[in-house]
Amino acid sequence: MWDRLWLNANLATMADAEGYGLIANGAIACKGGRIAWIGPQAALPDAPDSLAFDIVDAGGRLMTPGLIDCHTHLVFGGNRAGEFEMRLEGASYEEIARAGGGIISTVKATRQADEEVLYESASARLKNVQAEGVTTIEIKSGYGLDIASEVKMLRVAQSLERDNPVRVQKTFLGAHAVPPEYAGRADDYLDHVIDDMLPAIAAMGLIDAVDAFCENIAFSAVQLTRLFDAAHALGLPVKLHAEQLSDCGGSRMAASHGALSVDHLEYLDEADIPLLAKHGTVATLLPGAFYYLKETRLPPVAALRTAGVPMALATDCNPGSSPITSPLLILNMGCTLFGMTPAEALRGMTINAAKALGRQPDIGSLELGKAADLAIWNIDHPAELSYWIGANALHQSYFAGDPAFAA
């Protein structure tokens, strides 16, 4: 018998090549945390009571895969509300960073915070995204920039996964910025990341992927080529913050290295888009940072769509440029700011977000054999997830088939 059987659900499976993959009046069953049956309820092979130990009536509600937040910096010390005020007075993100603010100010606060403090603050943020249907989240390091502090951040991410019904992808972002002790010696710091930090932390089993920040205020595409080569030598997939503030050629370099995703992309050269399509690299769009920094240059969504490049969406939760813990707000922003359709937006936080993490065989759609990570919503149509602002329609989420978060 199945462990659990959901009846009377309108399923947005996200399993089709495009659109929602809707199954009206559907049913879905799980066994051992995996989807064991899915289809129209009328096609069930027997009476429900004879098929499963537990029956759940979804009451005609919409069911989707659990949402996936595929780009976050959830673990950090302090906050940067003061910099928010500075930007409102006219200072740019780059000006603040060059004056010692930005990422480096969070590095100082993160280094000073102990693991317990980081855990408590990140746990509160995690609960916010879980309350809006998230069952998988990526958490980056990158606010430590030394071995001890990077390990501390990744251990917190590991503990969050241990203690909560959520999948956590731990991404090493040691090449996020040049720390103060290496000021003016970016190459020396990158040597330290490649030769010391990366292999040591990978040996601890704390890394699922490697990321970097390719930008004028961080590292060049040429510099980061060595990091990506080192990551591949350790069997680790790569991804990249690219083309957020300028076109540094990061997307070209990352795609040529088979990157899972390139993220931000406001300044992406449309001539590079076929390379993303060729290598299967996902374009992860972060409208929260675009909004918060009051940017005006849009990522080339129409060209990405035409080329068939999968587009993901994420909160980019971080203290400096996207202090957002609402994935539902990001769905709306993807549509209103970037011109995505509601179907594209939802795919961006389900199947395409799974692709951006290299986890599409396991999560991101309602299909046989995949993890039974589900979200049930008090709405009639999936477009409503992008439509409402400030209204959380979550009824109940399930993680590996078990209840996870109830409204």
N, C-alpha and C positions, 0 to 999 in steps of 0.2 A: 504494500500500500504506500501511497505518497504520504509525506509528512504533513503537507498542508496544501489545500486547494482553495483558490480564490474564485468565486463565482460572481456573475452579474457585474462585470467590469468592462468598460470601454477601453481597449488596449491601444496605446500608441507604442508600437513595438520598436520603432526606429530601425527596423531591420531591412527596409527597402533601400534601393539605391538612392532614393531621394524621398522627401516628404516624411510623413509620420508613420507609415506602415500600420494604418488603423484596422482594428478588428472590433466591430460593434458587438455588444453583448457577448463578450469573450470570457474565457476561463484560462487559468494558468495554475500549474501545480509544481511543487518542488519536492525533491528528495535529497537528503544529504547536502543541503545548501545550494543545490543546482536546480535549474529549470528542467523538469521531467516531462512536461506536457504543456502545450499552448495551442489555442485555436478557438473557434466559435463554441460557445457553451453547448449548443445543440449537437456538436460532434463528439462530446464526451463518450467514452466507450461503455459506460455503465452508470448506474445511479451514483450521485456524488458520495453518499454515505458509505458506499462499498469501495470507494476508491482512495479515500484519504482519512488519516486519523483526525485532522482538524479541518473544518470548513469555515471559510471567511466569506461573508456576503459583502461585496464592495458597494452594494446599494446603487449601482448604475454610475458610480463615479469613474473618473478618468484614472487610468494607471499608466505610468511611464517607467522606464528604467530609473533607478536612483541617479540623481544628478552627480556630475563629476566636475570638481573644481580643479582644473589641470595646471594652474599657475598661481601659487601663493607664496608669500613670505610670512607665514603665520606666526613663527616664533621670533620674537624680538624683545628687546628691553626698551622701556620708556615710551615716549611718543614725540611727535614733532609738530604739535599744535602751534608752537611759536613760529615755525617756518611757514605754516599756513597763513598766519597774519602777515609775515614778510611778503609772501607772494601777492596777497591782496593789496599790499602797498606798492607793488610794481616789480619786485625782484623776481628774476627768472629761476627756474630749477637749476640751470647750469651755474648761474651767479651764486646761488646759495651753496652749491656743492664746492665751488672753487674757493669760497670764503670759509670753508671748514665745516659747513653744515652738511645737509644731505645724508648720504649713506654713512659717512664717517661719524656723524653725531650719534647715529643708532649703533654703530660699532662700539663706541665708548660705553653707551648704556648697556649693551648686551654683554660686553666683557665684564662689567661690574656686577651684573645680576647673577645670582646663583641658579642652579637648575630648578629648584622649587619655585622660585619667583617666575622664571620663564614658563614653566609648566602651567602655573595657575593663570597667567594672563593669556597664554595661547589656548588653554582649555576653554576659557570663556568665549574666545573668538570662534573656536571650533563648534561649540554648541550653537552659535548663531547660524552658521552655515548648515549644520545638521538639521536645524529647525526648519530650513527651507528645502529639505529633500536631498541634501548631499550625502552620498554613501561612500564616495572615494574622493580623496584630496591629495594633491601634491604639496609638499612642504619643502622649501629650499632652505639651505643654510646661507651663509654669505654675509652675516652681520657679526661674525667672529674674527675672521681673517687671520687667525693663528690656530694651530692644531687644537689646543685645549678648548678654545671657545667654539670652534666649528664642531668638534666632537660633542660638546655640551648641547648645542642646538639640535644636532641630529639625534642625540639620545632622547631629548624631549620629544621630538617627532616620533621616535620609536615608542616611547611611553604612551603618547596619545593614542597610537594605534592599539597598543596592548589594553588600554583601559576603556576604549570606546568602540561601539559598533560602527567602525569606519575603516576603509582601506587607506593606508597612507603610503604614497610614493616619496621616498627620501632622496632629494636631489642636492648634490654637492655643488655649491656656488662659491667656491673659494676665490675665483677670479671675478669677483663682484666689483671691487675697487682696490686701489693701492692703499694699504694701511699707513697710518702716520709714521711708523718706524721705518717704512720703506719709501718715504716721500722722495720723488725725483728718481726712483730706481725701480720703475715698473718691471723691467726685464728681470732684475734680481728677484723681485717678489714672485714673478711668474715661475722662475726657476724653483723657488721654494715650494710653490703650489704643486708643480709637476714632480719634483724629485722627492719631496718629503711628505707634504700634506696628503696628496691624493693616494699614494700607495699605502700609507699608514692607516688612513681612515677606511679605505676600501678593505684592507685586511681585517678590520673590525666588523665587517658585514653591515656597515651603516649606510651604504650608498647604493641606490638603484639607478641613478643617472647622473650625468655631469652637465652643468650649465655654466655660462659665462656672460659677461656684459660687454658687448662690442659697441663701443661708442667713443667719441672724442675725449670724454672725461673718464674713460675706463681703459679698455684694451683694444688694440687693432685686430683686424682679421688675420693679419700675418702673424702676430704674436700668438693668437689663440689657436692657430693651426697646430702648434706643438702640443698644446693642452689636449686637443681632440685626438691627436695621434696617441698620446699617452693613455687617454681614457679607453680608446679602442684596444690598446695592448692589454688592458686589464679586463676586457670584455664588457665594458660599460657603454651604454648608449649615450648620445649627446643631444643637447638642445641649446638654443642661444637666444638671449635678449638681443634683438637686432633692429636696426633702422627705426629706433624710437625718436631720436632727436636729430639725426642726420643720416645720410646714406654712406655707410662705411664699408659696404661690400660684405657685411657679415652673413647675409642670407645666402649669397653665392658660395661662400666658403663652407657654411654649415650644411647646405644641401649637398655639396660635393662630398662631404663626409657622412652622408646618409643620416643627417640629424632627424630625430623624431619630430621636432617642431622648431620653427623660428617664431619669435613672439614680439608683439607690438606692431612693427611694420608700417608705421605712418609714412616713412620715407623710402619704402621699398620701391626700387626701380622696376617698372613693369617688364622690362627686358629680362629680368631674372626670374619671372614667374614660371616660364616653361621648365626651368631647372628644378624648381620646387615640385612641379607635377611629375617630372621624370623620376625623381628620387623618392617620391611618396612622402615628402616632408609636409607636415601640417602647418598651416598658417594660424597661429593662436592670436586672436585679437583681444585687446584689453581696453574696452571703452571706459572703464572706470578711471584709469590713469589719464586717458585723453580728456575726459570731462574735468577731472580734478585739477589738472595742470592748465586747463583752458587752452588746449591745443586747437589749432585750426586746420591742420593738414590731415586729411582723411587717409586711412589705408586704402589701397586699390581693390575694394571689395568686388566691384563688377568684373575687373580683369581676373581676379582669383576665381570667381565663379565661372567665367567663360572657359578658363583653363582647366577646370575640374579639380582645383586644389582644395582639399578638405579644409574647412574653416572651423576652428574651435573658439570658444569663449571662456573667459575665466575672470575671477574677481581681481586678481593681482593683489590680494590683500597685503598691504604693507604700510608702514607708518609714515612714509614720506610723500608718495604720489598716488596712492589708492587705498585709503583707510576704509575699505568697504568689506562688509561681511554679509552682503545680500546677493546671492546668485540670481534671485528673481529680478532684482533691479538691473543686473547685468544683462539678462535676457531682453529687458525693455530697452536698455541703452544700445544693445547690438542692433536693434531694429530702428530706433528713433535717431541715433547718432550716426550709425554706420550704414544704414540702408539694407540690412539683412531682412529676410522674410522671417515670420515667426517660426516656420519649419526649420530654416537655416539656423536660427538662434537656438532652438531646442536641440537640434543635431549637434550644435557647437558645445553643448553641455552634456551630451550623452555619447553617441557613437564616435563623433570626431574628437571629443575630449579624450576618449579611451585610446584612439589612435595616437593622439599627442603624447600619451604616456606609454605607448607600446603595449597596451593591455586590451586591445580590441578583441582578441580571441576569448577573453574571459568576462568582460563587462561592457556596458555601453548600449546594449540592446536586449530586448526580450526574445531570446532564441534558445532552442533546446541545448542543454549542456552548459550554458553560461550561468554565472552566479545569480542567485535569486535575490538581487538587490533591486528593490522596487519602491516606488512612491505612488501613493493613492492621493488624489487631489479632489477637493470639493468644487469641481468645475465640469463643464460639459464638453469643452473642446480644448485641445492643446494650445491653440493660439492665445487662449486666455492667460497662459503663464507669462507671456510677453506683454499682454495688454494691461493687466492691473499693475498699479504702482502703490506700494505700501500696504498691500493686502496679501497676506500669506495664505494661500489656499490649501496648504498641506493638511491632509487628514491623518495619514499614518505612513511612515516609511518602514521598510523591512530590509534587514541586512543578512545575507545568506539564508533567507527564508524566515528569519525570526524578527519579531517586532523590534524596531530600533528607536523611532522617535514619533511621538504622537502630538498633534496640535493641542 
